Each structure stands twice: as C-alpha cells, then as structure tokens.
Amino acid sequence: VVLSAIAFALGWRVSAAGAAFGLAALLLGVAVFTALGLLMGGTLSSELVLALANLIWFLLLSVVGWTLYSQGLGDNGILNVVPTVALAGALTDASNSAFPGLELISLVAWLAVASFAAVRWFRFEG
C-alpha cells in the first residue's frame, strides 16, 4: 500500500482492471510461497530450512534477474514455470492493463501442487 501510494504520487497510473489483475497475482504469489514455506518448514529440520530457503531464494531471484536482463518480462514463454518469473511477469502485464493468463495459470498450478504437498507431508514434530 505504501509503495503504491508513493508510485501514484510520482505519476504511476494503472487502470482498475490492471489493479485487479495485479492484486490477484499478488494474492496467488503469497499463497504459493506460503505453501512452499509450510512444506519446507513442516518436513525439514530447522537448519535445513534456513540453508535451503536462502539458497532457493537466491536461485529464484537470479532466474528473475536473468530473465529481465536477457529478454525483459514481456513474453517469458517456458520460463513461466518458475514461480518468481510468473509472478513478476503477471505484475508487469497487470501494470500494463493486460490479462496475465499464462502467468496466473502457472501460479495456480504451483499453488495446487505446493498446497497438496504441504497438506500431505506437513508435521509439527520434526
């Protein structure tokens, strides 16, 4: 909300449809990464979670950076299978008032798989 208010004050404008698409993408992204975090936290030891979460975060961030540098976030094609690329592409499309269909499908697929796995294997004891 704060970043949106600052961007709006600096001249950034987005249509109502673009804002709705962006909100949907953000909510899906939060759900995906929450499910992945629960899966890791409920199946691995705390040391492994700490190490792997940081490693995976850097890898996913690197893929988005490489995608942005090499081709931009407009047409990601097969790279949409990476959840961070799909989320970044969806937000880019939404800010341009375009429907991020392929990106949202990728995020929904990640959410389905990660939620199923987290429900199936999450345990408090560990």
C-alpha positions as CSV (number, residue, x, y, z in Angstrom):
1,V,0.0,0.0,0.0
2,V,2.8,2.4,0.9
3,L,4.7,1.6,-2.3
4,S,1.6,2.1,-4.4
5,A,0.8,5.4,-2.7
6,I,4.4,6.6,-3.4
7,A,4.2,5.4,-7.0
8,F,0.9,7.1,-7.5
9,A,2.3,10.3,-6.1
10,L,5.2,10.1,-8.5
11,G,2.9,9.7,-11.5
12,W,2.3,6.0,-11.9
13,R,-1.2,5.2,-13.2
14,V,-2.9,1.9,-13.6
15,S,-6.4,1.0,-14.7
16,A,-8.9,-0.6,-12.4
17,A,-8.6,-3.9,-14.4
18,G,-4.9,-3.7,-14.1
19,A,-5.1,-3.2,-10.4
20,A,-7.5,-6.1,-10.0
21,F,-5.2,-8.4,-12.1
22,G,-2.2,-7.2,-10.0
23,L,-4.0,-7.9,-6.8
24,A,-5.0,-11.4,-8.0
25,A,-1.4,-12.1,-8.9
26,L,-0.1,-10.9,-5.6
27,L,-2.5,-13.0,-3.6
28,L,-1.7,-16.1,-5.7
29,G,2.0,-15.4,-5.2
30,V,1.7,-15.0,-1.5
31,A,-0.3,-18.3,-1.3
32,V,2.2,-20.1,-3.5
33,F,5.2,-19.1,-1.4
34,T,3.4,-19.6,1.9
35,A,2.5,-23.2,0.8
36,L,6.1,-23.8,-0.2
37,G,7.4,-22.4,3.1
38,L,5.0,-24.6,5.0
39,L,6.1,-27.6,3.0
40,M,9.8,-26.9,3.8
41,G,9.1,-26.0,7.5
42,G,7.0,-29.0,8.1
43,T,9.2,-31.6,6.5
44,L,12.8,-30.5,7.2
45,S,14.9,-29.7,10.2
46,S,15.3,-26.0,11.1
47,E,18.9,-26.0,9.9
48,L,18.0,-27.3,6.5
49,V,15.1,-24.9,6.2
50,L,17.4,-22.0,6.9
51,A,20.0,-23.1,4.5
52,L,17.7,-24.3,1.7
53,A,15.3,-21.3,2.0
54,N,18.2,-18.9,1.5
55,L,19.6,-20.9,-1.4
56,I,16.3,-21.2,-3.1
57,W,15.5,-17.5,-2.6
58,F,18.8,-16.6,-4.3
59,L,18.2,-19.0,-7.1
60,L,14.7,-17.8,-7.8
61,L,15.8,-14.2,-7.6
62,S,18.6,-14.9,-10.0
63,V,16.3,-16.5,-12.5
64,V,14.0,-13.4,-12.5
65,G,17.1,-11.1,-12.8
66,W,18.5,-13.2,-15.7
67,T,15.1,-13.2,-17.4
68,L,14.7,-9.4,-17.0
69,Y,18.2,-8.8,-18.3
70,S,18.1,-11.2,-21.2
71,Q,14.7,-10.6,-22.6
72,G,12.5,-8.5,-20.4
73,L,9.4,-9.7,-18.6
74,G,7.0,-9.3,-21.6
75,D,6.9,-12.8,-23.2
76,N,8.5,-15.3,-20.8
77,G,7.4,-18.5,-22.5
78,I,8.6,-21.6,-20.8
79,L,10.3,-19.5,-18.1
80,N,6.8,-19.0,-16.6
81,V,7.2,-22.4,-15.0
82,V,9.4,-20.7,-12.4
83,P,7.1,-19.1,-9.8
84,T,9.0,-15.9,-9.4
85,V,9.2,-15.3,-13.1
86,A,5.4,-16.0,-13.4
87,L,4.7,-13.5,-10.5
88,A,7.0,-10.8,-11.9
89,G,5.5,-11.3,-15.4
90,A,2.0,-11.2,-14.1
91,L,2.6,-8.0,-12.2
92,T,4.2,-6.5,-15.3
93,D,1.3,-7.4,-17.5
94,A,-1.2,-6.2,-14.9
95,S,0.5,-2.8,-14.6
96,N,0.1,-2.5,-18.4
97,S,-3.6,-3.4,-18.1
98,A,-3.1,-6.8,-19.9
99,F,-4.5,-10.0,-18.6
100,P,-1.7,-12.2,-17.3
101,G,-3.3,-15.5,-18.3
102,L,-0.3,-17.8,-18.7
103,E,1.4,-16.4,-15.6
104,L,-1.8,-16.9,-13.5
105,I,-2.1,-20.5,-14.7
106,S,1.4,-21.2,-13.7
107,L,0.8,-19.7,-10.2
108,V,-2.4,-21.7,-9.8
109,A,-0.5,-24.9,-10.8
110,W,2.2,-24.1,-8.3
111,L,-0.4,-23.4,-5.6
112,A,-2.2,-26.6,-6.2
113,V,1.0,-28.8,-6.1
114,A,2.5,-26.9,-3.1
115,S,-0.7,-26.9,-1.2
116,F,-1.3,-30.6,-1.8
117,A,2.2,-31.5,-0.7
118,A,2.1,-29.2,2.3
119,V,-1.2,-30.7,3.5
120,R,0.1,-34.2,2.8
121,W,3.5,-34.0,4.5
122,F,3.5,-31.1,6.9
123,R,4.1,-32.2,10.5
124,F,4.7,-30.1,13.6
125,E,7.1,-32.5,15.1
126,G,10.3,-32.8,13.4
